[in-house]
Amino acid sequence: MTGGKAPRLAGDRFERACSDRLRGLGFLVIRSAGSLGPADLVALRGDRVPALIQCKITDNTTVRTRMAFYRVATGAGAVPVLVYRAAQRRGAIWVRVDYAGTRIPYDITEMPEWLG
């Protein structure tokens, strides 16, 4: 059986850490607590394309799920970003998702203005 209070709390902490990182880079961050929307975070900054961000403790998303996320994000005019906790909980790995659901390494500090 998966789920429960402990994994949920770990996920919440990770989302807050990602949000704090983005705020430190000057982004306005909107958090969708409880995963009630297509993304956990929305990151906005005047000089960048908005980003829809899914935060995951482990990178166990399926290709189909990533493709659906890509369609939702780009349909809203946003960059689809997936962030997951690195091994041994040392930092986070940021990737953008392309139309085929492929994970592409992504430097969130440089968040380029792209869409496509």
ABEGO torsion letter per residue (X at the ends): XBEEAAAAAAAAAAAAAAAAAAAAAGBBBBBBBGGABABABBBBBAABBBBBBBBBABBABBAAAAAAAAAAAAAAGBBBBBBBBBBGGBEBBBBBBBAAGBBBBBBAAABBBBBX
